[in-house]
Amino acid sequence: MATAAEPPLVERDYFTDHSILRDPYAYFEALRAKGPVHRPAGGKIVFVTGFDESTEILLNTDDFSSSIAALGPVAPLPFKPEGSDISDQIEAAFDPMSLTSLLVNYDGKRHSDARSLLNRLFIPSRLKANEEFMEDYADQLVREAVASGGCELINQIATPYVTLVIADLLGVPEGDREKFREVIDSGPPAGDLDNASAVQASPALMFMGAYFMDYVQARRANPTDDVLSELANAKFPDGATPDMLEVVKAAMFLFAAGQDTSAKLLGNAMRFVIDDPALQARLRADTTLIAPFLEEVLRLEGSTKGTFRLAKRDTRIGDMEIKAGTPVVVGLAAANRDPRRWDNPSELIINRPRIKEHLGFGRGAHTCIGAPLARVEIRVIFERFFEHTSHIELDTAIHGAGTSRELAYEPSYIIRGLESLNLKLTPR
């Protein structure tokens, strides 16, 4: 029973409460008991836990803006919403020079234009070349870890792996890649619970912005036969030349969004593997099951717990009237466990029917542009782990065992991922 010092789950602050960080699913289930759309008593924020309702919001760009998607409702709006349609207010408040205004925050044509700059990176030939880099680098990392008898998966393997995979895809010069990894490693998490209202660009973003501005300026002045030249000299779909800062921010966004979520996906998936010896044996025996296994992990424990929208116009979500200016938390982690949509939603079931309908990568115009990359890079490194080991287990000397086991999760209201995961690796 909750005490005065410990209010019921539904009354706690999602954006600052570390108990929700440790178990967001219990919190979302408590909200779900109030209905698929819930506005906490006295609150201005609407939480959505239903799969159908979440999907509808993500697809409805007429009534919902992505302008608050990066930080959510913890950062105050730069204006006071007025009237039944605040579209003009949202547009007037947009600051194209801000390094915190990234692709994830864009709406309409601005979003489709900026997204088109990155689409060219995900053509089959580019992904194929990038996959060759993945295979070589994953093999190197895993061999070294196995030779050492174990590793700390998140920081020693996952983060450098996904960082350098994105660097290779973007064509970042090899001499700069290690510096990128070091700076990203040292940065705070997206949606930092301990600094929830911070709106300034992180040091990592500032660092990447400066580097990419140098790259873009150099490649526009003297194009070469590389990916950065192609990106620097790309045109918008209507033939217009993007401002250099838009190209820079597109590249920054790919790092900012893709690096952390992919690293956390590897950790979340590996936790299932070490917790279930039968599952590990099954995946070892048939590595073609890795891809559908990862889809189920994306549903059950995806890297992104929620995304955020701002009602542009007076509208409805389900049975609830929503006023223009209302912040909405789209609980992706909750929608992916909605029992109205998924049978046995808390169980991991490989080859679950219609599994790719999960919202782990979002839906609609803002569907994760790096989803094809994430699927391949995590599959590839799992293949290497199974190739070079006969058994993978938790290092209980560090994390403890049984009821004393401790796994720390990153303090973020956006990202769901382990801070560390120490493994013992038995060579094949």
Secondary structure as GFF3:
##gff-version 3
##sequence-region A 1 428
A	DSSP	three_ten_helix	9	11	.	.	.	ID=ss1
A	DSSP	alpha_helix	18	22	.	.	.	ID=ss2
A	DSSP	alpha_helix	24	32	.	.	.	ID=ss3
A	DSSP	beta_strand	37	38	.	.	.	ID=ss4
A	DSSP	beta_strand	46	48	.	.	.	ID=ss5
A	DSSP	alpha_helix	51	59	.	.	.	ID=ss6
A	DSSP	beta_strand	64	65	.	.	.	ID=ss7
A	DSSP	three_ten_helix	72	74	.	.	.	ID=ss8
A	DSSP	alpha_helix	87	93	.	.	.	ID=ss9
A	DSSP	three_ten_helix	103	105	.	.	.	ID=ss10
A	DSSP	alpha_helix	108	119	.	.	.	ID=ss11
A	DSSP	three_ten_helix	120	122	.	.	.	ID=ss12
A	DSSP	alpha_helix	124	147	.	.	.	ID=ss13
A	DSSP	beta_strand	150	152	.	.	.	ID=ss14
A	DSSP	pi_helix	153	158	.	.	.	ID=ss15
A	DSSP	alpha_helix	159	170	.	.	.	ID=ss16
A	DSSP	alpha_helix	174	185	.	.	.	ID=ss17
A	DSSP	three_ten_helix	193	195	.	.	.	ID=ss18
A	DSSP	alpha_helix	203	221	.	.	.	ID=ss19
A	DSSP	alpha_helix	227	232	.	.	.	ID=ss20
A	DSSP	alpha_helix	244	275	.	.	.	ID=ss21
A	DSSP	alpha_helix	277	285	.	.	.	ID=ss22
A	DSSP	three_ten_helix	287	289	.	.	.	ID=ss23
A	DSSP	alpha_helix	290	301	.	.	.	ID=ss24
A	DSSP	beta_strand	307	311	.	.	.	ID=ss25
A	DSSP	beta_strand	315	317	.	.	.	ID=ss26
A	DSSP	beta_strand	320	322	.	.	.	ID=ss27
A	DSSP	beta_strand	327	330	.	.	.	ID=ss28
A	DSSP	alpha_helix	332	335	.	.	.	ID=ss29
A	DSSP	three_ten_helix	355	357	.	.	.	ID=ss30
A	DSSP	three_ten_helix	364	366	.	.	.	ID=ss31
A	DSSP	alpha_helix	371	388	.	.	.	ID=ss32
A	DSSP	beta_strand	389	394	.	.	.	ID=ss33
A	DSSP	alpha_helix	396	399	.	.	.	ID=ss34
A	DSSP	three_ten_helix	402	404	.	.	.	ID=ss35
A	DSSP	beta_strand	422	427	.	.	.	ID=ss36
###
